[in-house]
Amino acid sequence: MGQVIQFVSRSERERLRLIQEARAIYDSIFPPDDPVGEQEQVTSNRAARGNVENLS
C-alpha cells in the first residue's frame, strides 16, 4: 500500500538499454581502474535516477 508506479515510455526504456549496452562494451575494452569507486558511482547514479532501469 502506498506504492507509486511510474510510467516509463518504450523509447526511454530502449534508450536506457542502449546506454547500458554501450557502457558494457566500453568497460570490456577499457576496464575501470578502480572497480570499488566505479560501483559507488553507479549506485549513486541509480539512486539519483530512481532506478528507472529496473522497470524495463
Helices and strands as residue ranges (DSSP letters): H 10-29, H 35-49, G 52-55
